[in-house]
Amino acid sequence: MTSIKEQAAISRLLSFLQEWDNAGKVARSHILDKFIETNQGKTAPELEQEFSQGASLFLVRLTTSLRITYMTDSCLEKLLRSIGIFLSAVSSNRYLIEFLEVGGVLTLLEILGLEKIKEEAKKESVKLLQVIVNSGRTYKELICESYGVRSIAEFLAKSKSEETQEEVQVLLDSLVHGNPKYQNQVYKGLIALLPCESPKAQQLSLQTLRTAQPIIGTTHPSIVDCVLKVLGTMHLEVQYEAIELIKDLVGYDVRQALLKGLVELLIPSVKENSKLQAKILSDPSVLQLTPSLPMFLQQAAAAKAIGVLARNDMSIAEELLYLRVVRGLMAAMGNKDHSNSQRLASLTLEYFVQMFPLVAEHVRKCMGEELYQLFLSNAEDLYMKIDSIQADILAANKVNVTKALCLHGSSHSMNALYGSRDSAQMAYLTHFEEDVESKE
């Protein structure tokens, strides 16, 4: 037989459940407020004590209410927070299983895709998914099997709240770790996010890709084009993350394609430029902005990225020479329509000239003595001092260091590249990179 105390506790529980069952929208909202206030942070045993060993009876009412009302946004945020108290409680595995058995994961994912749902409610949904993911590999796989990666990635791209987007990043990062069966699916989802229109989503995707890449081990072929296109952004924080990812990617099998792509961006395609011109001129509703701006932004970012890569690794600098990077940098220096391209290309070319006498020889010959001395005196400000004729000479240059290297033959190419130097000069070269970095 139960004691009088136990009977009283059971009576209180039944009274509470009856109150919930008979309550309307406003009354239920008050019940949820009180529940959240008094039970936040409690463990599963404490919740059971609070509900006289019948906490699951209230949880099932919450999940039922969620499934019935989530499309109308009725107390949705409070419902999700209340369910979160159960799922995040210590020793709450039983509650988690009960929630999943009634299709909790699918409901949470569907909430993310509903346009009429408030952002705060969606944020709570993301937090619940984080709790589920952190419960183990089985639950990560369940979310991925429920087409969760696609739903989560699409929400990241569409969300208007940076705080919520950062919560989504945490979720995607968790799905990459300890999830060998579906980690490639998450990796591809992150790459698919790169062309989206949200700068914050691009930034967070790039950051997460840097974490994911060593876990995945191999690269997806589409990552090169996607990352290079991101360089056309006007947002410096996104460009920074893209260059950081490029620094990582040159250690993988896409190195050659990535370096070649960067060099090609230094000389924008005339064909693509004319397409953009024709498209914008045919639309009278579009303001007459510079249609080439994305290409020029890519050009400037490529010049910057090449400089970063070359300074980090001498072997990359040498590979870039064979890809005719000198010609591309000089062409970018002649782009009178985008001063940042001129400035960054000039700084990167300065490094190649300082490091490789063969490059210095060809650049000097192409520029002429006056322009070359101006370049040596202050590479960063050169774009402000050259006239239109000098800019045209740079833009139309045909410098071919690669041809010169090939003519010398492979056995003599290193001597041709570096020239004759004593040990002191070679020691200077070794530490030149550190000196350049410190000045920047």
C-alpha positions as CSV (number, residue, x, y, z in Angstrom):
1,M,0.0,0.0,0.0
2,T,1.2,3.5,-0.7
3,S,1.8,5.9,2.1
4,I,-0.3,9.0,2.7
5,K,2.6,11.1,1.6
6,E,2.9,9.2,-1.7
7,Q,-0.8,9.4,-2.3
8,A,-0.7,13.2,-1.8
9,A,2.2,13.5,-4.3
10,I,0.3,11.4,-6.9
11,S,-2.8,13.5,-6.3
12,R,-0.8,16.6,-7.0
13,L,0.7,15.1,-10.2
14,L,-2.8,14.1,-11.5
15,S,-4.1,17.5,-10.6
16,F,-1.2,19.2,-12.5
17,L,-1.7,17.0,-15.5
18,Q,-5.5,17.6,-15.5
19,E,-4.8,21.4,-15.3
20,W,-2.6,21.1,-18.4
21,D,-5.1,19.0,-20.3
22,N,-7.9,21.5,-19.6
23,A,-5.9,24.7,-20.1
24,G,-6.1,26.9,-23.1
25,K,-3.3,28.7,-25.0
26,V,-2.8,31.4,-22.4
27,A,-3.0,29.1,-19.4
28,R,-0.5,26.6,-20.9
29,S,1.9,29.5,-21.6
30,H,1.8,30.3,-17.9
31,I,2.3,26.7,-16.9
32,L,5.4,26.5,-19.2
33,D,6.8,29.7,-17.8
34,K,6.6,28.3,-14.3
35,F,8.0,24.9,-15.3
36,I,11.0,26.5,-17.0
37,E,11.7,28.8,-14.1
38,T,11.5,26.1,-11.4
39,N,13.2,23.2,-13.2
40,Q,16.0,24.6,-15.3
41,G,19.2,22.6,-14.8
42,K,17.6,19.8,-12.8
43,T,18.8,16.2,-13.2
44,A,16.5,13.4,-14.3
45,P,16.2,12.0,-10.7
46,E,15.3,15.5,-9.5
47,L,12.6,15.8,-12.2
48,E,11.2,12.5,-11.3
49,Q,11.0,13.6,-7.7
50,E,9.3,16.8,-8.7
51,F,6.7,14.8,-10.7
52,S,6.3,11.9,-8.2
53,Q,8.1,9.5,-10.6
54,G,5.7,10.5,-13.4
55,A,7.8,13.1,-15.3
56,S,7.4,11.1,-18.5
57,L,3.6,11.8,-18.3
58,F,4.3,15.5,-18.6
59,L,7.0,15.0,-21.3
60,V,4.6,13.1,-23.5
61,R,2.1,15.9,-23.2
62,L,4.7,18.4,-24.2
63,T,5.8,16.3,-27.2
64,T,2.2,15.8,-28.3
65,S,1.5,19.5,-28.0
66,L,4.6,20.2,-30.1
67,R,3.6,17.8,-32.9
68,I,0.1,19.3,-33.0
69,T,0.9,23.0,-32.7
70,Y,4.4,23.5,-34.1
71,M,3.1,24.8,-37.5
72,T,1.2,27.6,-35.8
73,D,4.0,28.8,-33.6
74,S,1.7,28.6,-30.5
75,C,4.0,28.7,-27.4
76,L,6.5,26.9,-29.6
77,E,9.6,28.5,-28.1
78,K,8.5,27.7,-24.6
79,L,7.5,24.1,-25.6
80,L,11.0,23.5,-27.0
81,R,12.7,25.0,-24.0
82,S,10.6,22.8,-21.7
83,I,11.4,19.7,-23.7
84,G,15.1,20.8,-23.6
85,I,15.0,20.7,-19.8
86,F,14.1,17.0,-20.0
87,L,16.6,16.1,-22.8
88,S,19.6,17.9,-21.3
89,A,19.1,16.7,-17.8
90,V,21.8,14.5,-16.3
91,S,20.9,10.8,-16.7
92,S,18.1,11.7,-19.2
93,N,18.6,8.9,-21.7
94,R,15.1,7.6,-21.1
95,Y,13.5,11.0,-21.9
96,L,15.6,11.2,-25.1
97,I,14.5,7.8,-26.3
98,E,10.8,8.7,-25.5
99,F,11.2,11.9,-27.6
100,L,12.8,10.2,-30.5
101,E,10.2,7.4,-30.6
102,V,7.5,9.9,-31.4
103,G,9.4,11.4,-34.3
104,G,11.0,14.2,-32.4
105,V,14.0,14.6,-34.8
106,L,11.8,15.0,-37.8
107,T,9.7,17.6,-36.1
108,L,12.7,19.6,-35.1
109,L,14.1,19.5,-38.6
110,E,10.8,20.5,-40.1
111,I,10.6,23.5,-37.8
112,L,13.9,24.8,-39.3
113,G,12.3,24.9,-42.8
114,L,9.0,26.7,-41.9
115,E,9.0,30.4,-43.0
116,K,6.3,31.5,-40.5
117,I,8.2,30.2,-37.4
118,K,10.0,32.9,-35.4
119,E,13.8,32.8,-35.4
120,E,14.0,32.3,-31.6
121,A,11.9,29.1,-31.9
122,K,14.2,27.8,-34.6
123,K,17.2,28.6,-32.4
124,E,15.7,26.5,-29.7
125,S,15.1,23.7,-32.2
126,V,18.8,23.8,-33.1
127,K,19.8,23.6,-29.4
128,L,17.7,20.5,-29.0
129,L,19.4,19.0,-32.0
130,Q,22.7,19.8,-30.4
131,V,21.6,17.9,-27.3
132,I,20.6,14.9,-29.4
133,V,23.9,14.9,-31.4
134,N,26.0,15.1,-28.3
135,S,24.3,12.0,-27.0
136,G,26.4,9.8,-29.2
137,R,27.2,8.4,-32.7
138,T,23.8,6.6,-33.0
139,Y,21.9,9.8,-32.7
140,K,24.2,11.6,-35.2
141,E,23.5,8.9,-37.7
142,L,19.7,9.2,-37.0
143,I,19.8,12.9,-37.8
144,C,21.8,12.3,-41.0
145,E,19.4,9.5,-42.1
146,S,16.5,11.9,-41.6
147,Y,18.0,14.2,-44.3
148,G,19.1,16.4,-41.4
149,V,22.3,17.8,-43.0
150,R,20.3,19.3,-45.9
151,S,17.7,20.9,-43.6
152,I,20.4,22.2,-41.2
153,A,22.6,23.6,-44.1
154,E,19.6,25.3,-45.8
155,F,18.6,26.9,-42.5
156,L,22.1,28.2,-42.0
157,A,22.0,29.8,-45.4
158,K,18.6,31.4,-44.9
159,S,18.8,32.5,-41.2
160,K,18.9,36.2,-40.5
161,S,20.3,35.9,-37.0
162,E,24.1,35.6,-36.7
163,E,23.7,34.3,-33.2
164,T,21.5,31.5,-34.5
165,Q,23.9,30.8,-37.4
166,E,26.7,30.3,-34.9
167,E,24.6,27.7,-33.0
168,V,24.0,25.9,-36.4
169,Q,27.8,25.9,-36.9
170,V,28.3,24.2,-33.6
171,L,25.7,21.6,-34.7
172,L,27.4,20.9,-38.0
173,D,30.8,20.7,-36.4
174,S,29.5,18.1,-34.0
175,L,28.0,16.1,-36.9
176,V,31.5,16.0,-38.5
177,H,33.2,14.6,-35.5
178,G,32.7,10.9,-34.5
179,N,30.4,10.2,-37.4
180,P,32.4,8.2,-39.9
181,K,29.4,6.8,-41.7
182,Y,28.0,10.3,-42.7
183,Q,31.0,12.7,-42.2
184,N,31.3,12.9,-46.0
185,Q,27.7,13.9,-46.3
186,V,28.3,16.8,-43.9
187,Y,31.5,17.8,-45.7
188,K,29.6,18.0,-49.0
189,G,26.9,20.0,-47.4
190,L,29.4,22.5,-46.2
191,I,30.9,22.9,-49.7
192,A,27.4,23.4,-51.1
193,L,26.9,26.3,-48.7
194,L,29.8,28.3,-50.1
195,P,27.9,29.9,-53.0
196,C,25.0,31.0,-50.8
197,E,24.2,34.7,-50.4
198,S,24.7,35.0,-46.6
199,P,28.2,36.2,-45.8
200,K,28.0,34.9,-42.2
201,A,26.9,31.4,-43.5
202,Q,29.9,31.5,-45.9
203,Q,32.3,32.5,-43.1
204,L,31.0,29.8,-40.8
205,S,31.0,27.1,-43.5
206,L,34.7,27.9,-44.4
207,Q,35.6,27.7,-40.7
208,T,33.9,24.3,-40.3
209,L,35.5,23.0,-43.5
210,R,38.9,23.8,-42.1
211,T,38.0,21.5,-39.1
212,A,36.4,18.9,-41.3
213,Q,39.1,18.6,-44.0
214,P,41.7,16.7,-41.8
215,I,39.0,14.4,-40.5
216,I,37.8,13.6,-44.1
217,G,41.3,13.2,-45.3
218,T,40.5,13.5,-49.0
219,T,39.0,16.5,-51.0
220,H,36.0,16.8,-53.1
221,P,36.7,18.1,-56.7
222,S,34.1,20.9,-56.4
223,I,35.8,22.5,-53.5
224,V,38.4,24.3,-55.7
225,D,35.9,26.2,-57.8
226,C,33.7,27.0,-54.8
227,V,36.5,28.4,-52.7
228,L,37.9,30.4,-55.6
229,K,34.4,31.9,-56.3
230,V,34.1,33.0,-52.6
231,L,37.2,35.2,-53.2
232,G,34.9,37.5,-55.1
233,T,33.2,38.5,-51.9
234,M,33.2,42.1,-50.6
235,H,33.3,40.9,-47.0
236,L,36.9,40.7,-45.7
237,E,36.1,38.3,-42.9
238,V,34.8,35.8,-45.6
239,Q,37.9,36.4,-47.8
240,Y,40.1,35.8,-44.8
241,E,38.5,32.4,-44.0
242,A,38.7,31.4,-47.7
243,I,42.5,32.2,-47.8
244,E,43.0,30.2,-44.6
245,L,41.2,27.2,-46.1
246,I,43.3,27.6,-49.3
247,K,46.4,27.4,-47.1
248,D,45.2,24.1,-45.8
249,L,44.1,22.7,-49.2
250,V,47.5,23.1,-50.8
251,G,48.5,20.2,-48.6
252,Y,46.0,17.9,-50.5
253,D,45.6,16.5,-54.0
254,V,43.9,19.7,-55.3
255,R,47.1,21.7,-54.9
256,Q,47.9,21.9,-58.6
257,A,44.3,22.8,-59.5
258,L,44.1,25.4,-56.8
259,L,47.4,27.1,-57.7
260,K,46.4,27.1,-61.4
261,G,43.0,28.6,-60.5
262,L,44.6,31.4,-58.5
263,V,47.0,32.4,-61.3
264,E,44.1,32.4,-63.8
265,L,42.1,34.8,-61.6
266,L,44.9,37.4,-62.0
267,I,43.9,37.9,-65.6
268,P,40.1,38.0,-65.8
269,S,38.5,36.4,-68.8
270,V,37.6,39.0,-71.5
271,K,34.8,36.7,-72.6
272,E,33.2,36.6,-69.1
273,N,33.7,40.3,-68.7
274,S,31.8,41.0,-72.0
275,K,29.0,38.6,-70.9
276,L,28.5,40.6,-67.7
277,Q,28.5,43.9,-69.6
278,A,25.9,42.7,-72.1
279,K,23.7,41.3,-69.3
280,I,23.7,44.4,-67.2
281,L,23.1,46.7,-70.1
282,S,20.1,44.7,-71.2
283,D,18.3,45.3,-67.9
284,P,17.3,49.0,-67.5
285,S,16.1,48.4,-63.9
286,V,19.7,47.6,-62.8
287,L,21.9,50.5,-61.6
288,Q,24.9,51.0,-63.8
289,L,27.4,49.6,-61.3
290,T,30.7,48.1,-62.4
291,P,29.8,44.6,-63.6
292,S,33.4,43.5,-63.4
293,L,33.6,44.1,-59.6
294,P,33.3,40.5,-58.5
295,M,36.1,39.5,-60.9
296,F,38.3,42.4,-59.7
297,L,37.7,41.4,-56.1
298,Q,38.7,37.8,-57.0
299,Q,41.8,39.2,-58.8
300,A,42.9,41.2,-55.7
301,A,42.2,38.3,-53.3
302,A,44.1,35.9,-55.6
303,A,47.1,38.2,-55.6
304,K,46.9,38.3,-51.8
305,A,46.5,34.5,-51.5
306,I,49.4,33.9,-53.8
307,G,51.6,36.1,-51.7
308,V,50.6,34.3,-48.5
309,L,51.2,30.9,-50.1
310,A,54.5,31.8,-51.6
311,R,55.8,33.2,-48.4
312,N,54.7,30.2,-46.4
313,D,56.4,27.6,-48.7
314,M,59.2,28.1,-51.2
315,S,58.2,25.0,-53.2
316,I,54.8,26.6,-53.8
317,A,56.5,29.8,-55.0
318,E,58.5,27.8,-57.5
319,E,55.4,26.0,-58.7
320,L,53.7,29.3,-59.2
321,L,56.6,30.5,-61.4
322,Y,56.0,27.6,-63.8
323,L,52.3,28.6,-63.9
324,R,53.3,32.1,-65.2
325,V,52.4,33.9,-62.0
326,V,54.7,36.8,-62.8
327,R,52.8,37.7,-66.0
328,G,49.5,37.5,-64.0
329,L,50.8,39.7,-61.2
330,M,52.1,42.4,-63.6
331,A,48.8,42.3,-65.5
332,A,46.9,42.8,-62.2
333,M,49.2,45.8,-61.5
334,G,48.0,47.4,-64.7
335,N,44.3,47.2,-63.7
336,K,43.5,50.9,-63.5
337,D,39.8,50.1,-62.6
338,H,40.7,48.4,-59.3
339,S,43.5,49.9,-57.1
340,N,43.4,47.1,-54.6
341,S,44.3,44.6,-57.3
342,Q,47.2,46.9,-58.3
343,R,48.5,47.2,-54.7
344,L,48.2,43.6,-53.6
345,A,49.7,42.3,-56.9
346,S,52.6,44.8,-56.6
347,L,53.4,43.6,-53.0
348,T,53.3,39.9,-54.1
349,L,55.5,40.6,-57.1
350,E,58.0,42.4,-54.9
351,Y,58.4,39.2,-53.0
352,F,59.1,37.2,-56.1
353,V,61.6,39.8,-57.4
354,Q,63.4,39.8,-54.0
355,M,63.6,36.0,-53.9
356,F,64.4,35.1,-57.5
357,P,67.0,37.0,-59.6
358,L,65.6,35.5,-62.8
359,V,62.2,37.1,-62.0
360,A,63.9,40.4,-61.2
361,E,65.7,40.3,-64.6
362,H,62.5,39.7,-66.6
363,V,60.4,42.3,-64.6
364,R,63.1,44.9,-65.1
365,K,63.3,44.3,-68.8
366,C,59.5,44.5,-69.2
367,M,59.0,47.6,-67.0
368,G,62.0,49.6,-68.1
369,E,64.5,51.2,-65.8
370,E,62.4,54.1,-64.6
371,L,59.3,52.1,-63.7
372,Y,61.4,49.3,-62.2
373,Q,63.2,51.7,-59.8
374,L,59.9,53.2,-58.9
375,F,58.6,49.7,-58.1
376,L,61.6,48.8,-56.0
377,S,61.4,52.1,-54.0
378,N,57.8,51.6,-52.9
379,A,55.9,48.6,-54.3
380,E,52.8,49.2,-52.2
381,D,52.2,52.8,-53.4
382,L,53.3,52.2,-57.0
383,Y,49.7,52.2,-58.3
384,M,49.4,55.9,-57.3
385,K,52.5,57.0,-59.2
386,I,52.2,55.2,-62.6
387,D,50.5,56.9,-65.6
388,S,48.1,55.3,-68.0
389,I,50.8,54.3,-70.5
390,Q,52.8,52.5,-67.8
391,A,49.6,50.8,-66.6
392,D,48.9,49.6,-70.2
393,I,52.4,48.2,-70.5
394,L,51.9,46.2,-67.3
395,A,48.5,45.0,-68.3
396,A,49.6,43.8,-71.7
397,N,52.9,42.3,-70.6
398,K,54.1,38.9,-72.0
399,V,56.7,38.0,-69.4
400,N,57.4,34.3,-69.5
401,V,59.8,33.2,-66.8
402,T,58.6,29.6,-67.4
403,K,60.1,29.6,-70.9
404,A,63.4,30.9,-69.6
405,L,63.5,28.1,-67.0
406,C,62.8,25.5,-69.6
407,L,65.4,26.8,-71.9
408,H,68.0,26.5,-69.2
409,G,67.1,22.8,-68.8
410,S,65.9,21.0,-65.6
411,S,69.5,20.4,-64.3
412,H,70.3,24.1,-64.4
413,S,66.9,25.5,-63.5
414,M,67.6,26.1,-59.8
415,N,70.8,28.0,-60.6
416,A,68.9,30.0,-63.2
417,L,66.2,30.7,-60.7
418,Y,68.3,31.7,-57.7
419,G,71.5,32.8,-59.5
420,S,74.9,32.5,-57.9
421,R,74.8,33.2,-54.1
422,D,77.1,32.6,-51.3
423,S,76.0,31.0,-48.0
424,A,75.2,34.4,-46.3
425,Q,72.9,35.3,-49.2
426,M,71.1,32.0,-48.9
427,A,70.7,32.4,-45.2
428,Y,69.0,35.8,-45.9
429,L,66.6,34.1,-48.3
430,T,65.7,31.5,-45.6
431,H,64.6,34.3,-43.2
432,F,63.2,36.7,-45.8
433,E,59.7,35.2,-45.3
434,E,59.7,36.0,-41.6
435,D,60.9,39.6,-42.2
436,V,58.1,40.2,-44.7
437,E,55.5,38.7,-42.3
438,S,56.6,41.0,-39.5
439,K,56.4,44.1,-41.6
440,E,52.8,43.2,-42.5
